[in-house]
Amino acid sequence: MGRETAIAVVAHGEGSDLADRGIEAERIEAERTEADRRVDAEQVEADRRVEVEAERIEAEQVEAERIEAERTEADRRLDAEQVEADRRMEVEAETERVKADQIVAKSISEAKAKILQDREETPTTPPSSSTMQTTFASSHSPSLHNSPSPPRGHVSIVGGGPAGLTAAIAFARRNIRVSLYDRQRPPLDPDDETIWSETAKFYLIGLGARGQKALDEFDLWEGEGGVKSYCQEVVGRKDWSPGGDSDGTLRIFTDRPYTTSVLPREKLVGVLHKKILSSSSYSDLIDLNFRTDATLMLDEDKKDDESKTTKTTSTLVISDCTPTGELEDQTCDAEKIPPNYTPKTVEADFVVACDGAVRGVAKTVEWKSKQPSWKKMRVVKYKDDNRRTYKTIPITFPDGDEWRGDINYSARTSDGRINFDALPANGNKEYCGVFLLKEDDEFATDDTDPKELRKLLDSSLPQFSRFISERTLSEVAAKPVSSLPSFRYVKNKLNYKNVVVLGDAAHTVKPYFGLGANSALEDVSCLARIVDEHAFDGGTKTADFVEVADKFSRERKGEAAALVKISRGLDRPGLLGFVSFIFPLILDGIFHNLMPSIIRPNVIAMLQRTDYDFRGVARRKRQDRAVQLAILGGAVGVTSNLLSKFVKKTTMRSKVSVLFGAVALLMGKSLLSRTKDYAPADAQNLMKKAFGNNESFLMKLRTSQKGYGKKVGNDEKYDLSKEDSPAPRQ
């Protein structure tokens, strides 16, 4: 009994345990089921969210496609409208050209008919080419008189700037009759100090070796009334470079055969004009016509039935023009021809186009010449990727030794925002400062806030700001900005038969390094030499001006292209500027210092030398660059070989390789970031950033070039060859 009871108790306990385990299993199963349900619910919710997100993305994609389609359609409509507008403009322009050609053709026919009628009425005195011209001299022009011997040909010059007036004098010295036409008012009196007292009204140009030699060739530089007597000599330069000495660094150029001389461009024109009027040998042969427009007509060669020869002449259509405004110094507008006004025509044996950036003659030849495009005169214009604007600021420095009156002052900011250059306008320490800004700068406009401009000058140019009065500052803030010209040159040929272009009409550069006016005067010198070599036989024969024009084109077209390409390379912004200007400048400074007999000075110094033409400078610098790259390549090869051997020997090859790669990457990134916002005008600042703030090293690098002069206030001097000195900016 006791045993059965015990067995029953045990069985009951086991059954109870089984029941508990069953309940626990059911609970676990219920929890698993609930977990599965929650997971399923979460999965369903996630799937729903994914579907909603996919629908949203699809809707955004559809909307983006719709917007893109609308944009494409808008662009298509704009393109169509632009094409239609261009077509209408071309049709209108062609219509106007046809009308103008008809008017000119009628005028020429009437003029020729009148000439034939005059011949019939006076058969015993046939007119020469010089008497067939029509004179339209202004009240300022001298009357034409008979020269001791008959003039040897007739030349028409379009443009009365420095090059045009110098060319007129050059031809008159060779007994060639000249008619000069210019759209602007007669030149100003160079001796009227009331005109030139406004020092910031006129842009100053620097005449260096090239310009002085050309003027001296025609007896226009030295002597009483010569151009030199109206100039201010610039014997040095004081510069404030970013991060440099707060007192600036002064350089005096030593042992230079040609000291750069500056004067207002308008005064140079006035001096040359006065030379013509005051000399009967010039005034008898030069007919000056201001406020007059001259348009070239492309004539066919004419055959002389009597001599059985072909003569090449050019016809100019002459139109009087009136000022566009009330001011006396306004440029006249020859396009506004009064009703029923009949233009006159002039025939010339030779046409010299010195009409500057207007390029009326060059454009006429380019548009209307029937020569193949690869052969005819074409104007190449570069896109200006470093556009700058400027305002001129008059500054008067106080008496005393602190501020000299015979040097060029310059400063610039580290971010390349501002460049400032000041040149002496007279001998009284009165300067004309050029305040150069980027085109998108807030102060590169008229009517800016004088107070804000004062803050800018105080922070950026404190050394000059204190000499600018509040009245002057208000005038500077109010006046409009001026723009620098774009780089362009005439390609293929500088002539069409007996027509030549020279000066800015053939090659336009920015006036940074004093090359514009100087190279234009050099063009005139070259043309005069070719006239002497090829034009006459025994001093009596009329010039073969077609041969002269061809020879001039062959000699100077390469110079025009080289000058513009070199100058443009010195003006590229950012990384392009570093590659084309800054880095070569650094290389030339280092290598010329190490190997002066092999590597020539930098390109800026070379451009000032008279023993190298522009093509020679480009050719020489290409040779220098090849030598430098060969040396650098060899150095890189040796270094790479040594590094390779070092890496092979070390047990941490991968880490060393990664380290060198990281260093190279950081150096490249640093180089790009340093050149991103800078233009070549900030060369010294970029050199400083590339080599650190070691001003002593940089100064030696900059002054190691020949002719930089001597450092004032220091025992160390750099007395080197004069011809390599960089001249002040034009």
C-alpha positions, 0 to 999 in steps of 0.5 A, a space after each residue: 500500500 505504501 509502495 502504490 501510494 509512492 508510485 502514484 505520487 511520483 506519477 502525479 509529479 511527472 504529469 504535472 511537470 509534463 503539463 508545465 512543459 506543455 504550457 511553456 512550449 505553448 507560450 514559446 510558440 505563441 511568442 514565436 508566432 507573435 514575433 513572426 507576425 511582427 516581422 511580417 508586419 514590419 516587412 509589409 510596412 518596409 515594402 510599402 515604404 519602398 513602393 512609396 519611395 519608388 513612386 516618389 522617385 519615379 514622379 520626380 524623374 517624370 517631373 525632371 524629364 518634363 522640366 528638361 523637355 521644357 528647357 530643351 524646347 525653350 532652348 530650341 525656340 531661343 536658338 531659332 529666334 537667335 538664328 532668325 534675328 541674325 538672319 534679319 541683321 545680316 539681311 539689313 546689313 547687306 541691304 545697307 552695304 548695297 545702298 552704301 556701295 550704290 552711293 559710293 559707285 555713283 559718287 565715283 562715277 560722277 567724280 570720274 566723269 568730272 575728271 574726264 570733262 576737265 581733261 577735255 576742257 584742258 587737253 594741254 595740261 593733263 592732271 597728275 595723280 597728285 592734282 586729281 585728289 580733292 583736299 578737305 583741310 580743316 581750319 587747322 591745316 596748312 595750305 599746300 605749296 609747290 615743293 622744289 622738286 615734283 613729289 614722288 607719289 601720293 600717299 594717303 594715311 588713315 589715322 592721325 595718332 602717333 604712328 600716322 603722324 610719324 609716318 606722314 613726316 617720314 614720307 614727307 622727308 622723302 618728298 612724297 606727298 601725304 594726305 592724312 585723315 582722322 575722325 577726331 578733332 585736331 590735336 591739342 596744343 602741347 604747350 598749353 599747360 591749362 590742358 595738361 594740368 588735369 593729370 588723370 585725364 590723359 593716359 600715359 605711355 612709356 617710350 622705350 628703346 624701340 620708340 625712341 630709336 624710331 623717333 630719333 631716326 626722323 629727327 623727332 626725339 632730340 633738339 628744340 621742340 623734340 618729343 624728349 623735351 615733353 617727357 618725364 624720365 623714369 629712372 627706377 621703380 618702387 614696388 609694394 609686393 604682398 607680404 613684402 616690406 611695408 616701406 616698399 622696395 626701390 630699384 634704380 635702373 643703372 647703365 641703361 642707354 635708353 631711359 624710359 620716358 613717359 608722356 600723355 599719348 595726346 601730348 605726343 600727338 600734339 607734339 608731332 602735329 606741331 612739328 608738321 605745322 612749324 616746318 614748311 618742308 613738312 607742311 608743304 607736302 602734308 595735308 592734314 584732315 581732321 574730323 574726316 572719315 576715309 573709307 577704302 574702296 577696292 579698285 581693280 588695277 588700271 592699264 595705261 593705254 599709252 605706256 602699256 603698263 598696269 598701275 595700281 592705285 587705291 580710292 578712298 571715299 572721304 566724308 566730313 563728320 561732325 562731333 557726336 557731342 557738345 564737347 570739343 574732344 568728342 570723336 566724330 560720327 561719320 556714319 551720320 551723313 547728312 541728307 543729300 550729302 555727296 562724299 568725295 573720292 581721292 586716289 592714292 598711289 599708296 594707303 597706310 592704315 594707322 586707324 588703331 583698333 577701329 581697323 576700318 581698312 583691315 575690315 574692308 579688305 577682309 570682308 570685300 577681298 576676293 582672295 582665298 581665306 588662307 591668303 587674304 588679310 584676316 583679323 584674329 581676335 582672342 577671347 579675353 579671359 583676364 578682363 580688367 577695367 581701370 580708373 585713373 587717379 591724380 596724385 600729388 606727392 609732397 616735397 622731400 626725399 621720401 617721395 621721388 618724382 622720377 620713378 614708377 610706383 606700383 602696388 597690388 593686393 595678395 588676392 589679385 583684386 587690385 593693381 595700382 601703377 603711377 607714373 609721373 605726369 610732369 616734373 612737379 611730383 604730379 602723378 597719374 595713377 592707374 587703378 586696375 580692377 577685375 571686371 566684376 569688382 563692385 568698384 569697377 563701375 561709375 557712381 560708386 560710394 566714395 566712403 566705401 572706396 576710401 575704405 578700400 584704398 585705406 585697407 589696400 593702398 594706404 601708402 597712396 590713399 593719404 594723398 588722395 583728397 576727398 574731392 578727388 576721391 568723389 570724382 574718381 568714384 563717380 566717373 565711368 571705368 575704361 576697358 583695356 583692349 583685347 589681343 588681336 593681330 592681322 593674319 596672313 598678310 599686312 597688305 592688299 596690293 598697295 595698302 598696308 596696315 601697321 601699329 594697333 591696326 596690325 597688332 593690339 596688345 594690353 599696355 602692360 609692358 610699354 609695347 603698343 606705341 613703341 612697336 607702332 613707331 618701329 613699324 613706321 621705321 621699318 616701312 621707311 627703310 623699305 621705301 628707301 631700299 625698294 621705292 626709288 631709282 636714283 632719287 627720281 623714280 616714282 615708288 613701286 608701292 606694291 613692292 613696298 607693301 609686299 616687302 613690309 608684309 613679309 617682314 612685319 607680319 611675323 612680328 605682329 603675330 609674335 608680339 600679340 602671342 607673347 603678350 597674351 601669354 603674359 596675361 593669362 589668368 589662374 593655372 594658364 598664367 602660371 604655366 605660360 608666365 609665372 613658372 617660366 619666369 621662375 625658371 628663367 630667374 634660376 637658370 639665368 643666374 646659374 648659366 647666364 651664358 646659356 640661358 637668356 633673361 626672362 621674356 619681359 626683359 628680352 622684349 625691351 632689348 633692341 638686338 632681338 625682334 619679337 620673333 627672335 625673343 619667341 625663338 630664343 625662349 623656346 630654346 631656353 625652355 628646351 634646355 631647362 626641360 632637358 635639365 629638369 628631366 634629367 634631374 627628375 630621372 636621377 631622383 626617380 632612380 635613387 628613390 626606386 633603389 631606396 624603396 627596393 631596399 626598405 622593408 616598408 615599400 608600400 608605406 613609402 610609396 603611399 607617402 611619396 604619392 600623398 606628398 606629390 598629390 598635396 603639392 599638386 593640389 597646393 599648386 592648383 589652389 595657389 594659382 586659382 584666383 591669380 593672374 600673371 600680374 601677381 607674379 611676385 606674390 605667386 613666387 612668394 607663395 611658391 617659395 615661402 616668405 623668404 624676401 631675401 631669396 625672392 629679391 635675389 631671384 628677381 634681381 638676378 636678371 640682367 639690368 634690374 638695377 641696384 637695391 637702394 638702401 642696402 649694400 648689395 647691388 646688382 649692376 648688370 647689363 642695361 638692355 635687359 631692364 624691364 621698363 615701366 608699364 605703358 
